[in-house]
Amino acid sequence: MFAFAIIFAISVALAAGVAFMFRRNPRKWYGHMLCHACGYRWKTRKPTPSKKCGKCWDENVVPVSEAEPMGMKSGDTLSTRRA
């Protein structure tokens, strides 16, 4: 019985260590962005959402959750989504 308790304690500690290693950073913003000027879409992992488009550098960008709740694929554009 004592051996079972030791094995259980070790496995719980290992599981907690693995969970700690694979946790998401709460200060980073994980999401998709959409540029209304050129229609470019991208996925970002920056501390805050981008202010400019990565393709045309226009500032008319919004998170996809505000633009399209249905989501998107990384690198997708408006022209390819509507076709």
C-alpha positions as CSV (number, residue, x, y, z in Angstrom):
1,M,0.0,0.0,0.0
2,F,2.9,2.4,0.8
3,A,4.5,1.7,-2.6
4,F,1.2,2.6,-4.3
5,A,1.1,5.9,-2.5
6,I,4.6,6.7,-3.5
7,I,4.0,5.8,-7.2
8,F,0.8,7.9,-7.1
9,A,2.5,10.9,-5.7
10,I,5.3,10.7,-8.2
11,S,2.9,10.4,-11.1
12,V,0.8,13.3,-9.9
13,A,4.0,15.4,-9.7
14,L,5.1,14.4,-13.2
15,A,1.6,15.2,-14.6
16,A,1.7,18.6,-13.0
17,G,5.2,19.3,-14.4
18,V,4.1,18.3,-17.9
19,A,0.9,20.5,-17.6
20,F,3.1,23.4,-16.5
21,M,5.4,23.0,-19.5
22,F,2.6,23.0,-22.1
23,R,0.5,25.8,-20.6
24,R,-0.4,28.8,-22.7
25,N,1.1,32.2,-21.8
26,P,-1.9,34.3,-20.6
27,R,-0.1,37.5,-21.6
28,K,0.0,36.5,-25.3
29,W,-2.9,37.0,-27.6
30,Y,-3.7,33.9,-29.7
31,G,-5.9,34.7,-32.6
32,H,-6.6,35.5,-36.2
33,M,-6.6,38.9,-37.8
34,L,-8.3,40.3,-40.9
35,C,-7.3,43.4,-43.0
36,H,-10.3,45.2,-44.4
37,A,-8.1,47.0,-46.9
38,C,-6.6,44.1,-48.8
39,G,-8.5,41.1,-47.3
40,Y,-5.4,39.4,-46.0
41,R,-5.9,37.1,-43.0
42,W,-3.2,35.8,-40.6
43,K,-2.7,34.1,-37.3
44,T,-0.8,35.9,-34.6
45,R,0.7,35.1,-31.2
46,K,1.8,38.5,-30.0
47,P,1.1,40.1,-26.6
48,T,-1.5,42.4,-28.2
49,P,-3.3,42.2,-31.6
50,S,-1.5,43.8,-34.5
51,K,-2.1,47.4,-35.5
52,K,-1.0,47.0,-39.1
53,C,-1.5,44.5,-41.9
54,G,1.4,42.2,-42.5
55,K,0.8,42.4,-46.3
56,C,-0.2,46.0,-47.2
57,W,0.7,47.7,-43.9
58,D,-2.7,49.3,-43.7
59,E,-4.1,50.1,-40.2
60,N,-7.6,48.9,-41.0
61,V,-7.2,45.5,-39.2
62,V,-9.5,43.8,-36.8
63,P,-9.5,40.4,-34.9
64,V,-11.5,37.8,-36.8
65,S,-13.8,37.3,-33.8
66,E,-15.1,40.8,-34.4
67,A,-15.1,40.6,-38.2
68,E,-16.3,37.0,-38.9
69,P,-17.3,34.7,-36.0
70,M,-17.0,31.6,-38.3
71,G,-13.2,31.7,-38.2
72,M,-10.6,31.2,-41.0
73,K,-7.4,29.5,-42.0
74,S,-4.0,31.1,-41.6
75,G,-3.0,33.1,-44.7
76,D,-6.5,33.0,-46.1
77,T,-7.8,36.0,-48.0
78,L,-11.3,37.4,-48.7
79,S,-11.0,36.5,-52.4
80,T,-10.1,32.8,-51.7
81,R,-12.8,32.5,-49.1
82,R,-15.6,33.7,-51.3
83,A,-14.7,31.7,-54.3
